């Protein structure tokens, strides 16, 4: 497992550490000494930054033991990103013995402090029973929080409706007493009229029997699979695109689970770059609206985790001024994609995006 999986929550202070990409070693040492002095005074943010500098070997020699010590000190003061780093270390056994129970505790502390990167881990660990008893309801709850935390567009709050004016109180007057009922008319005497003798009914001609017509055998309609069967087909296979694991369908690169009628997936952490500035991201996907004939809707978008260190001269000196952190984040996360998909048999999925571009996914049964 690569050591750069999900290395921190969104926009961690790694940028402040890696900020001036062409800084000299002496400046990094000065930076380390300054943060170290603040950390010794009990500043939680400085403790976290010192931990990162020890881990990355910036301004000081690399030391995972020192890094974990400072992460723990910052986490003990409620620092969310530091708690996440502790959970990550215990989950993957980085610098410590792997301990999923400890990892769960640190991830929970991080997520409760608002750290978004810890939330997918909690959802996965609840779903699989890693470090905690399996709890599908809790897994769904954290999966929903992951989706909400990575949503770019939140619906505007509904305007308050004006309260209707109170109706005027109308004084009710007593109803007038009913008029006395008129006397009934006298009953007239009716003399019965004698009926004529009944006539025998006219004979009805016999009907000719209609010729018998042979009926055709009923046409059998092929049975359509239920949505539940498509859920199972989707989740019990690993889906490939052009021979590589898909990042927004169940595959070896994603963690997926069924949440009611919706399949939710998030990918392992990946790396890319924008304007020469490398960053770490994961893909969040939602698969829903399954129909009996095998159709479904797929929505996915990247979610930025953090920016990473870039080599000197990797992007223009004024690029950071031209596009700030928030603008770069919006550029990364604005590429949401909506696909209309269908199962073509049990080993092929055909999809079309909102622009009409088609794509196909093949499947292999996990070993």
C-alpha positions in Angstrom: 0.0 0.0 0.0 1.5 3.3 -1.0 2.5 5.7 1.8 0.6 8.7 0.3 -2.9 7.4 0.7 -5.2 10.1 2.1 -2.5 12.2 3.9 -4.7 14.8 5.4 -7.9 16.8 5.5 -8.8 19.4 2.9 -6.2 22.3 2.7 -4.1 21.2 5.6 -1.4 23.6 6.6 1.0 21.6 4.3 0.8 24.6 2.0 2.2 26.9 4.7 5.0 24.4 5.2 5.6 23.9 1.5 4.6 27.4 0.5 7.6 29.0 -1.1 8.6 26.2 -3.5 12.0 27.5 -4.2 13.0 28.2 -0.6 16.6 27.6 0.4 17.5 25.0 3.0 18.5 27.8 5.5 15.0 29.3 5.3 13.4 25.9 6.0 15.7 25.5 9.0 14.6 29.0 10.2 11.0 28.0 9.7 11.5 24.8 11.6 13.2 26.6 14.5 10.4 29.1 14.7 7.7 26.5 14.7 9.6 24.4 17.2 9.8 27.3 19.6 6.1 27.9 19.4 5.4 24.1 19.8 7.5 24.1 23.0 5.2 26.8 24.3 2.1 24.5 23.7 0.8 25.9 20.4 -1.2 23.0 18.9 -0.9 24.3 15.3 2.8 24.6 15.6 3.0 21.1 17.1 1.2 19.8 14.0 3.5 21.7 11.6 6.6 20.5 13.5 5.3 16.9 13.1 4.9 17.4 9.3 8.4 18.9 9.0 9.8 15.9 10.8 7.8 13.5 8.6 8.9 15.3 5.3 12.4 16.1 6.4 11.9 19.8 5.9 14.4 22.0 7.8 15.4 19.0 9.9 16.3 15.3 9.6 13.4 12.9 8.8 12.1 11.2 11.9 8.8 9.3 11.9 9.0 8.8 15.7 9.4 12.5 16.3 6.6 13.2 13.8 4.2 10.9 15.6 5.2 12.4 19.0 4.3 15.9 17.9 1.1 14.7 16.1 0.0 13.1 19.3 0.7 16.2 21.3 -1.3 18.3 18.9 -4.1 15.7 18.8 -4.3 15.7 22.6 -5.3 19.4 22.3 -8.1 18.6 19.9 -6.3 19.3 16.6 -8.3 17.4 13.9 -5.6 17.0 11.3 -3.2 15.7 13.8 -5.8 13.2 15.1 -6.2 12.1 11.5 -2.5 11.5 11.1 -2.5 9.3 14.2 -5.4 7.3 12.8 -3.6 6.9 9.4 -0.4 5.7 11.1 -2.2 3.1 13.2 -4.5 2.0 10.2 -1.6 1.3 7.9 1.1 0.5 10.4 3.2 3.5 9.5 5.9 4.0 12.2 3.8 2.0 14.7 2.3 -1.5 14.9 -0.9 -1.7 12.9 -3.9 -1.4 15.3 -7.3 -0.9 13.8 -8.9 -0.2 17.1 -6.5 2.6 17.8 -7.0 3.8 14.3 -10.8 3.9 14.7 -10.5 6.0 17.9 -8.2 8.5 16.3 -10.3 8.8 13.1 -13.4 9.3 15.2 -11.7 12.1 17.1 -10.5 13.7 13.9 -14.0 13.5 12.2 -15.7 14.9 15.2 -13.3 17.8 15.1 -14.4 18.4 11.4 -11.6 16.6 9.6 -13.1 15.4 6.3 -10.4 12.9 5.3 -11.2 10.8 8.4 -14.9 10.4 7.5 -14.5 7.8 4.6 -12.4 5.7 6.9 -15.1 5.7 9.6 -17.7 4.7 7.0 -15.5 1.9 5.7 -14.6 0.6 9.2 -18.2 0.5 10.4 -19.2 -1.2 7.2 -16.5 -3.9 7.4 -16.3 -4.1 11.2 -12.7 -3.0 11.4 -11.6 -1.9 14.8 -15.3 -1.6 15.9 -18.4 -3.8 15.7 -20.1 -3.8 12.3 -22.8 -1.2 12.2 -24.4 -0.6 8.8 -26.5 2.4 10.1 -23.4 4.1 11.4 -21.6 3.4 8.1 -24.5 5.0 6.2 -24.4 8.0 8.5 -20.7 8.7 7.9 -21.1 8.0 4.2 -23.8 10.6 4.1 -21.5 13.1 5.9 -18.7 12.4 3.4 -21.1 13.2 0.6 -22.3 16.4 2.3 -18.8 17.5 3.2 -17.6 17.1 -0.4 -20.7 18.8 -2.0 -19.8 21.9 -4.0 -23.3 23.2 -4.4 -25.6 23.5 -1.4 -29.3 24.4 -2.0 -30.1 27.9 -0.8 -32.2 28.1 2.3 -35.9 28.3 1.8 -37.3 31.8 2.5 -39.5 32.0 5.5 -43.1 32.0 4.5 -45.1 35.0 6.0 -47.5 33.8 8.6 -51.1 34.3 7.6 -53.0 37.1 9.3 -55.3 36.0 12.0 -58.9 35.7 10.9 -61.3 38.3 12.5 -63.4 36.8 15.2 -67.1 36.9 14.2 -69.6 36.8 16.9 -72.0 34.0 16.2 -75.7 34.9 16.6 -78.1 32.2 17.7 -80.1 30.6 14.9 -83.8 31.5 14.7 -86.2 28.9 16.0 -87.6 26.7 13.1 -91.1 27.5 11.9 -93.8 24.9 12.9 -94.3 22.2 10.3 -97.5 22.4 8.3 -100.2 19.8 8.9 -100.1 16.8 6.6 -102.7 16.7 3.8 -105.7 14.3 4.0 -105.1 10.9 2.6 -107.0 10.2 -0.6 -108.8 6.9 -1.1 -107.4 5.0 -4.1 -109.7 2.6 -6.0 -107.7 -0.4 -7.4 -107.9 -0.8 -11.2 -108.4 -4.4 -12.5 -105.4 -5.7 -14.5 -105.9 -7.4 -17.9 -105.2 -11.1 -18.2 -101.4 -11.8 -18.9 -100.6 -12.8 -22.5 -98.1 -15.7 -23.1 -94.7 -14.5 -24.2 -93.8 -14.6 -27.9 -91.5 -17.6 -28.9 -87.8 -16.6 -29.1 -86.1 -18.0 -32.2 -83.2 -20.4 -31.4 -79.7 -18.8 -31.8 -77.2 -20.5 -34.0 -74.1 -21.5 -32.1 -71.0 -19.4 -33.0 -68.2 -21.4 -34.6 -65.3 -22.2 -32.2 -62.1 -20.3 -32.7 -58.8 -21.8 -31.6 -57.1 -19.5 -29.2 -53.3 -18.7 -29.6 -51.0 -19.7 -26.8 -50.2 -16.8 -24.4 -47.0 -14.9 -25.2 -44.5 -15.1 -22.4 -42.8 -11.9 -21.4 -39.1 -12.3 -20.4 -38.7 -11.9 -16.7 -37.1 -8.6 -15.7 -34.5 -8.5 -13.0 -35.4 -6.7 -9.8 -33.3 -3.7 -8.7 -32.0 -5.8 -5.8 -30.4 -8.2 -8.3 -28.6 -5.4 -10.0 -27.3 -4.1 -6.6 -25.8 -7.6 -6.1 -24.4 -7.8 -9.6 -22.8 -4.4 -9.2 -21.3 -4.9 -5.8 -20.0 -8.5 -6.2 -17.8 -7.7 -9.2 -14.8 -5.5 -9.8 -15.4 -3.2 -12.8 -12.7 -2.1 -15.2 -12.5 0.7 -17.7 -10.0 0.1 -20.5 -8.5 -2.7 -18.4 -7.9 -0.5 -15.3 -9.9 -0.4 -12.1 -12.7 2.1 -12.2 -12.5 4.9 -9.7 -16.3 5.4 -9.4 -17.6 1.8 -9.5 -16.9 -1.1 -7.3 -13.2 -2.1 -8.0 -9.9 -2.9 -6.3 -9.4 0.9 -6.0 -12.7 1.8 -4.3 -14.7 1.1 -1.2 -18.5 0.8 -1.9 -21.6 -0.1 0.1 -25.3 -0.3 -0.4 -27.1 2.5 1.5 -30.9 1.8 1.1 -31.4 2.0 -2.6 -28.2 3.9 -3.3 -24.7 2.5 -3.8 -22.0 4.9 -2.5 -18.3 4.6 -3.4 -15.1 6.5 -2.6 -11.8 5.8 -4.2 -8.3 5.4 -2.8 -6.3 8.6 -2.7 -4.8 9.6 -6.1 -2.4 12.2 -7.2 -2.6 14.8 -10.1 -1.5 18.3 -10.7 -3.0 21.7 -11.7 -0.9 24.5 -13.1 2.2 22.4 -12.2 1.0 22.2 -8.6 0.5 18.6 -7.4 -2.4 17.6 -5.2 -4.0 14.6 -3.6 -7.7 13.7 -4.2 -10.2 11.0 -4.1 -13.3 10.3 -6.2 -16.8 10.3 -4.5 -19.5 8.5 -6.4 -23.3 7.9 -5.9 -25.1 5.2 -8.0 -28.9 5.3 -7.8 -32.3 5.1 -9.6 -32.0 1.4 -10.5 -34.8 0.1 -12.7 -36.0 -3.4 -13.3 -34.6 -3.4 -16.9 -31.0 -2.7 -15.7 -30.7 1.1 -16.0 -29.2 3.3 -13.3 -27.8 6.8 -12.8 -24.1 7.4 -11.8 -22.8 10.7 -10.4 -19.2 11.3 -9.4 -16.7 14.1 -8.8 -13.2 14.5 -7.4 -12.7 15.8 -3.8 -9.4 17.5 -3.0 -7.6 16.2 0.1 -4.5 18.4 0.1 -1.9 20.2 -2.0 1.5 18.6 -2.1 5.1 19.8 -2.4 6.1 20.8 -6.0 9.7 20.8 -7.3 11.2 24.3 -7.6 10.1 26.1 -10.8 7.2 23.6 -11.4 4.8 26.5 -11.9 5.0 30.3 -12.5 5.9 32.4 -9.5 2.7 34.4 -9.9 0.5 31.4 -10.3 -0.4 31.3 -6.6 -1.3 35.0 -6.8 -3.4 34.4 -9.9 -5.3 31.4 -8.5 -5.5 31.2 -4.7 -6.2 28.1 -2.7 -10.0 28.4 -2.9 -9.9 29.0 -6.7 -7.6 26.0 -7.2 -9.8 23.8 -5.1 -12.9 24.9 -7.1 -11.1 24.1 -10.3 -10.3 20.6 -9.1 -13.7 19.8 -7.7 -15.8 21.4 -10.4 -15.6 18.5 -12.8 -18.7 16.6 -11.7 -19.9 14.0 -14.1 -23.4 12.5 -14.5 -23.7 9.2 -16.4 -26.8 7.3 -17.6 -25.9 3.6 -17.5 -27.4 0.2 -18.2 -26.3 -3.4 -17.7 -25.7 -5.2 -21.1 -25.7 -8.8 -19.7 -23.9 -9.6 -16.6 -20.4 -8.6 -17.6 -20.8 -5.2 -19.4 -22.0 -1.8 -18.4 -22.6 0.9 -21.0 -22.8 4.5 -20.0 -23.4 7.9 -21.7 -22.4 11.2 -20.0 -24.3 14.5 -20.0 -22.5 15.5 -23.3 -23.4 12.3 -25.1 -20.0 10.7 -24.8 -20.2 6.9 -24.4 -18.0 4.6 -22.2 -18.0 0.9 -21.3 -17.0 -1.0 -18.2 -16.2 -4.7 -18.1 -16.1 -6.9 -15.0 -14.0 -9.6 -13.4 -15.2 -11.7 -10.4 -13.0 -10.8 -7.4 -10.7 -13.7 -6.4 
